[in-house]
Amino acid sequence: MDALLAAAKQFARDDEGITAIEYGLIAAVMAAAVLASVALLKQPLIDTFTGIGNKLTSP
């Protein structure tokens, strides 16, 4: 039982994995920002490219 408590205390003091958690959080925030920007800009981009496509195909 003492070995288990000692291992748990050592795990709590170990800060090696903190950087991995931080990188994971940064990646999650960046993914959320990309998804939000795509959701906000989807229709204006569709309209812009549709307009460009129409101008290219019409004489």
Buried (B, 14 or more C-beta within 10 A) or exposed (E): EEEEEEEEEEEEEEEEEEEEEEEEEEEEEEEEEEEEEEEEEEEEEEEEEEEEEEEEEEE
